[in-house]
């Protein structure tokens, strides 16, 4: 009498097979040969083989979740994790490709990937956007730029969806926030060192230049860093409004104050607008929650403290003394005058807006093709002097046309609405916190997206989208278990 052996779960470890031993020997030989020609790549391959061997006993789903968390942190670190010999190949790109290949392999091994409806809807919109972007390669004047833009879109969308799936349980979401909080602390420490010493990382545009420049931290320039701070701010300001724990409230107030101070020092007007939207949005969302109107008092106090900290400083006084150069950069009156006289950065942005809309019209609403906005702007007879549009909403419209813009707006509205609903209706405080904070970050992104020269590879945007989808998934799990 014979009995069938129990099926081994997908990803579970077993005794080493002959094929595995042969693969390890061949891999080690290849790593040795590569080390002779390219020592860095050879060592990297050897390390990858060692890690794969050590993790062979780790279930595939658990390994996938770890890769998502590491990819989120590596995405924030960006090019700072690149090898000197190959600056374009940095940590996030390696991890996101490994994650994608791992998901495909897992599904081919009959693994199951559970995707909640709250994540599948925005994921489908992202998928449709990627497909449309890929189709636009066919009419783009610079196909390689279009292919690169589409690849970056797929990487960012994959990260966002992965974060949404990772946050399906409270414990995993908390761990991810701890990871992201750690990289935030590192970014702030680097920024404070820049302000104090004038030293910048090699990835900063101010590296090696004489004089003091605003902090850029891990992000290459002040505007990108300021936008990152604006997206992070709600995750501090919401803590005192949701939790009664004194430690969490102190963390929220202290972290929020530090974030605001660093954002002010960058002199970014778009980040300042984003902060204003976050504060107004906080009051609106708390006021709309009829069952928990008491939170509006705490939210109002937080908003008042933020206003007291920010407004006097941008006027040249206040608790945070800003250099005259920074105060001038934050003066919206100067920006309005520049737009009117078609001079300075205001004039350039106005020209870029006009030319971008003209490109959409001349393409009959199809757009110029993914990643081709800069190529087309530079080729204009009335070149405004800057090729990049410096406006994410405009870039999506110009590159993807009306279809691409509609898909992005639909995704944005679905996720924003879902996160805000989770922040109002969820029973547990953590889900309310995550939903409210991520929704406010997306509200701030409406204006904050005007800061970076382009946002297709701007990791904080994709991380914010992922956290919002995670809040939606957590809220759905609460309602299903109720």
HELIX and SHEET records of a PDB file:
HELIX    1   1 UNK A   18  UNK A   37  1                                  20    
HELIX    2   2 UNK A   39  UNK A   54  1                                  16    
HELIX    3   3 UNK A   55  UNK A   57  5                                   3    
HELIX    4   4 UNK A   60  UNK A   77  1                                  18    
HELIX    5   5 UNK A   78  UNK A   81  5                                   4    
HELIX    6   6 UNK A   91  UNK A  108  1                                  18    
HELIX    7   7 UNK A  117  UNK A  135  1                                  19    
HELIX    8   8 UNK A  136  UNK A  139  5                                   4    
HELIX    9   9 UNK A  143  UNK A  166  1                                  24    
HELIX   10  10 UNK A  170  UNK A  197  1                                  28    
HELIX   11  11 UNK A  222  UNK A  242  1                                  21    
HELIX   12  12 UNK A  246  UNK A  266  1                                  21    
HELIX   13  13 UNK A  269  UNK A  288  1                                  20    
HELIX   14  14 UNK A  290  UNK A  292  5                                   3    
HELIX   15  15 UNK A  294  UNK A  314  1                                  21    
HELIX   16  16 UNK A  324  UNK A  329  1                                   6    
HELIX   17  17 UNK A  332  UNK A  341  1                                  10    
HELIX   18  18 UNK A  344  UNK A  362  1                                  19    
HELIX   19  19 UNK A  373  UNK A  378  1                                   6    
HELIX   20  20 UNK A  392  UNK A  425  1                                  34    
HELIX   21  21 UNK A  429  UNK A  448  1                                  20    
HELIX   22  22 UNK A  459  UNK A  481  1                                  23    
END                                                                             
